[in-house]
Amino acid sequence: MSPHAGTAGLTPHTLAFVESPVQLLNVLEWAHLRAPRAEEAPGGGLTLVVLSPTDPMTRGQLRRMADLARDEGHTVRWEEARGGPAAPFQTIGGLTGLLRKADRIVMGDPFSRYVQLLLTITKARDLVVVDDGTATMEFVAQLASGERLVRWHRKGGRPGPRDLIFAPVSSVARRRLTPSTRRKVEVFSSMPIETTPEGVTITANAFAWTRATFGPPRITKGADMVGTSLVETGVVDNDRYLEAVATLAKTHGATRYFAHRRESTEKLHRLAVDTGLEIVRPDLPLELIARRGPIGRTILSFPSTVVHTLPLALVGTDVRVAVCDIDPAWLTENASPRAQGFLSGVTGTARDVHRLSAVTAA
């Protein structure tokens, strides 16, 4: 790993905001693409601000990723952004000076209210959105159509009181994310972007930093499964999901289940008891876990970000990624009307994956 590969060539000063391990990984990928030569000296570089969440698993992964960012020569600023009622005011107040001085803002989640609020403060003329998983596809589509920014699994529902209160801030943030003669907007993504908003630059994320830094992995003969938070976000029924996992594991001989950081402890315990799968709580994003190995020759997944990212991270290996469709019968009554179409689109646009039909529960 090169100690300064990430900071060289990044002047004017860049300020990045991340709230998840995957966002931080993709900031590192973006910085690597901007300055891949290790022999260059560090410049004004990148200040990476972690707006820390509260759940322990996400915090643990973020701390590991922050260490990797420091190894690359970046400055990391950890903010307890949700550490109590006064935390947001303290965080924003402490960042105001940096926001006003920054020439470039990099963000991982344009749907985040925190990020949208920070966007109202900055005067940066160069904005970059790095991948936050499949939500990036929805962000670009909404930006192109002029819609308000709403996460896909909430779209179709009625705005709540907090949405209405925050609407003016969200509107300002959306205008800031619209390219103009005064402002450039780039989207750095491994996701399939079908419609490019006018003036937006799309840059492909090929996971070059991940492949240069880790692996190649040792490949085992069996299969591994990748968990999803579709139950926790209210999209898929819990019992139907557990039945589908059990059927897939039995059919394909899976032995390990890599839990999503948002999956509940209760659900994972039941999965372990009912299926016999070894539950693994990764300490890094799955792209890095898979690249380090050992990893199964087949990776089973439901529609999610990894069906796009894992084939890129594992280029040149013999690992096969297989994705199982979501049966409409699995959806909850509260799922967004767009859920089935969006999930089908995630699967249908994935490259270099083997597509499995929705399983029938045993």
N, C-alpha and C positions, 0 to 999 in steps of 0.2 A: 504494500500500500504506500503511495507517495504522500509524504507529509504535507506538501503544499499544492497538490494538484488542483484542489478546489478553489483556491483563492486567486490565483494568477489570472489576469485578464478580465477581472470582474468589475474594475472601476469603470464608471462612477459608482459611488457606494450603493450597495444593494441590501435591502432589508427584507427578510423572508419571515412569514408567519406560518406556523404549522400547529395542528391540533391532534395529529395522529401519526403513528410510526410510518405508515405508507406515504403520507404527505412529505415527511422528512426524507424518506428514501428518494422520492422523486425530485425533491430540491437538490439532493446530492447528484442525481443523474443529470439534472439540468446544468448544474455548476460544472460537472465533469465535461459535458459537451462544449461548454463555453471556454474551458481552459484545460484541455487534456494533457498538456505537456508538463511533466514533473520538473523539468529543469528550469522553468520560469520561476522567478522570485515572487513571493506573495505581494499582492497589491493592496488597494483599499478594501477590496474583497467583499465578503458576505457576512453579515450579521444575521444569525438565525435565531429567531425568537420562538420559543416553545410556549404556547398558551396551554398550560397543562390542564388536562381533565382530572376528574377525581377517582375514576375506577383504577384499582391497583394494577391490573394486567396491562392496560394501556400505558400507564405511567412507567411501568417496568420496561416495556418495549421502547418507549420514548427515551428513557435514560440510556439504554444500550445504543440506540441510534444517535443520540447526542454525543456519546463517546466516539462513535465512528466519524461524526462530523468534525469533532475537534482533531481527530487523527488526520483528517484531510486539510487541516489548517484553518478551518472556519471558526469564527467567534460564535459561541452559543450563549444565549441569554434565556434562563429558565424563569418563567413567570407563573406564580401560583394564582392563575387568573380566575379560579373558581373557589378560592379558599375562604369564602365567607361573603356576607352581604356587601362589605366595603371593597372586596378584592377587585371587581371590575373598574371601580373608580381609581383605585391605586395603580392598577396595571396601565390603564389608558393615560393617566396623568404622568406616569413614569416613562411612557413611550412617546409622548407628544413631541418632544424635542427631536428624537430620532426620525419620527414620521415626517416632520417638516423639512428635515435636512436630506432625506433619502432621495436619490435620483431615480431609483428603480424599486418597485415593490413586487415581491414574489409571494403568492398565496396558494394554499392548498385547498381551500374550501370557500368559494365565493358565496355559498348559501349560508355560511356561518354568520350569525348576528354579530358576533365579536368582530369578525373580519370586515363586515359591512360597516360597522361603526368606525373602525380604524380607517377605512377608505374615505370617510367624510373628512378626515383630518389631513391626510397627506396631499401634497402638491406634486407628487412624482409624475413625470410625464411618460414613464415606461412601466407598464403593468404586465405581469406574467402570472398566468394561472397554470399550476402544475397539477397532475392527476390526483384526484381524490377518489379513484375507482370509477365505477360506472356512472357516478353522479356527474362526471365531466361531460359525458355524452348529452345528458339532459341540460346542463348549463349552456353548452354551445347551441343546442337546438332552441332553447328559450331566448338566448341572446339574438339569434338569427331572426326569430319570429316577433321579437319585441314584447314578449310576455314578461310578467313579473317573475322573479326568481323564487321557485318553489321546488322543494325536493320531490323526486318522482313518486315516492310512496305516500306522499301527502296530497298530491295533486288530485283535484276533483272534490276535495272536502271543503267545507266552509271555513273561512278564516276565523281564528279564535280571537279573543280580546287582545292577547299579546301581539298577534299578527297585525291587528289594526293600529295598535299603539306604535309599533315599530315600522309601519308602512312608509312614513316619510324618509327614514334613514335608509331603508331598503331601496327606495326610489332613487335617492342620491347615489347610492353605491352602484346601482345598475347603470346610471348615466356615466359614472366614472369608468365603468367597465366597457363602455361603448367607444370604439376608436373615433378619433377626431383629428383635426389638423394640429391639435395641441397634445394629443395623447396617443401612444402606441400600445396595442394590446396583443400579447402572444399567448397561445395555448400550447403547452408542452405535454403531449399525451401519447400513450400507447393504445388508446381506445380508437375504434373506427369513427371518424368524424365525417358524416355524410353531407352535411350542409355547413359551409363555412360562412360565418357572418362577414359582411362587407368590411374590409379593412383589418380583419383579424389575421394574424400570422399563425399558422399551424406548424409546429415543429414535432417531428416524430421522436418518441422516447423508445429506444431500442435496448435499454438496460445494459448499456456498454460498461458503465461503472461496476455494476453488479457482476458481470461476467469477467471483467478484468481483475476484480478484487477477490472473488471467491470461486472455488471449484477448480476443475470439474468434479462433480459429486460421485461418490460410490453408489452404484445402483443395485438395489436388492431385487429379488425375483418376484416379490409380492406386490400388493396394491395398497395405496394409502388413500384416505378420504380427507376432503377439505370441508370444514364446517362453514355454516353461513348464519347470519343474524336475521334471516327473513322471519323467523318466529318472533324474535325480540322486537322487530319493527312493526309487528302486527299484520304482516302480509300473508304468512302461511300458518295454518293450524298446527299446533304443537304435536298432537297425536299423529296426524298424517305425516308430518316430517319425520318423526321417530320411526314410524313404520317403513317409510321409504328408505331411510338410512339402513335399517336392519336388512331389508331386501337386497339393497345394493351391495352391502358388505358380504352377505351370504353368496350372492351370485358371482361376485368378482374376487372373493377371497381376501377382502381387505382386512388388515390387522391393526392399523393405526388410524386415529381420527384427529386431525389437526384442528383444534377448536378456534373459532373466530373469537377475537378479544371481547366481543360484546355478548357472547353466549352465556346464559345463566348457569350457575353452578348446579341448580336443581335439574335442569335439562341434561347437562353433561353427565351427572351421576346416573340418571335414569338410562341414558344411552349406554354407559359402561355396563350397567347391570343387565340390561335387556339384550345387548348385542355381543358383549365380551370384547368390544374394541378397546384398545389402549388409548386413553384420552391424553393427548399431548397439548400442553399450553405453550405455544412457541414464545421464545424470548426476543424474537426479531420478526419482521415481516416474512411471510411465507416464501417470497421470492429468494430471500437470502438463505432461509432454512433449506430450501430445496437445492439451492446452488452449492451449499456447503456439504449436504448429504449427511448420512445415507438417505436415499429417497427411493420409493417404490418404482418399479418399471412402469406401472400405471398409476396415475393420479386421478381419482374420481371427484367430481365437483358438481354442484348445482350452479345455475346461472349466477355468476359473480365476476368480480374484477379479475380473479386469477385465471379464468379461461382465456383472457387476453394477455396477461403478463407472464404467466409461467412458461408458455411456449417460447417467449422471447428470452427469458432468463435462462432457459435450458436448451437453447440452440446448440446443436452439435452433440447432444446426448441422445440416448435411445429411449428417453422417457416419453410416454404417451399420456396426453391429457384427454380425459373423457368427461363430457358434460351431460348431465341428465336433465331433461326438460321438466318443468314444473307443470303437473297436471292441474287444470283449472279447478278441479274438485278439492284441491289442497288449500285454496285461498280462503281466508276468513271473510266473514260478511262485512268487516270493516275495511277490507283491502281497497286501495284506490281503484277506480274503474280502469285506469291505465296499466295496472300492475301486470296482467298477463301479457299484454302486447309489449311492454317494456322488457320483461324478462325473456320473452321469445326473441326479441331483438338482440339482447345481450348474447344469447346463444348463437343465433343465426349469423351474426356478424363476426364471430370469433374465427380466427385463422389457425390452421394447423392443430385442430382438435378433432376428436372422434365424438360424434353426437349419438347419445343414447336416448331412446324413447322414454317417456315418463314411466316409471315402474309401477306395477300393480302391487299394492300392499299384500303381504302374505296373510 
